[in-house]
Amino acid sequence: MNKLMLVATLMLITSVSIAQNLSIGPTAGFGHSWNNAETNAADKLFHPSYNIGGKLVYSFDSRWGVSADVKFSGEGATIGTDADNKVVSRLNYLRVPLQGIYFFGKFGDKIRPKISLGPSFGFLVGGKTKTFQNGEKSVEIKSSDIYTGVDFGATVAGGLNVRIAPYTWLNADLSYYLGLSNVAETGDIKNRNIGINIGVTFPLATLRPEKITRENIK
């Protein structure tokens, strides 16, 4: 009986260890987006981008992890000669980035620098493209009329995880997105953006204190 209880206890500890580094939380970001289109005499102007959603992170090792986000992302580009004469394309995506993450330092450290890389999938859910002449809007169409419904690319990021409470982390990242697929119905246009993302992740399972102690010693 004692042996059976010991085996059951070991199996329980193993199952907890498998799930111990699964965390979830909200995330939001702001930045600048553009595309690779040839502009001729026009310039690529600042185009604010933003995103809000949720993040799921699984750390299967003290240094390695994977993450998946689901978020609403406002992207696009602004092209023109000045603020009064321009074309503003707003592309709203449901975006799903998948990341492989490498954490520097030890698990018990309060601050963990990190780098990440992975694919990102975007599904166009809205947005309008507007043309302005002399400050007046002259044309407005749905962006879905001239842009494809799916975007694919890669995201690279660097940042920090800062522990703000037991098993709770503040996440800060500077990320760059490189679009790899053509999003234009005619021509060849690929998305680009750069931004800062902030989030907080909370544990879905609690890491055992003795495990933390062992990691700190390493």
ABEGO torsion letter per residue (X at the ends): XAAAAAAAAAAAAAAAAAAAABBBEBBBBBBBBBBABBAEABBBBBBBBBBBEBBBBBBABAABBBBBBBBBBBBEBBBBABAABBBBBBBBBBBBBBBBBBBBEBAABABBBBBBBEBBBBBBAEEBBBBBBGGBBABBBBAAAABBABBBBBBBBBBBBBBABBGBBBBBBBBBBBBABBABABEBBBBBBBBBBBBBBBBABBBBAAAAAAAAAX
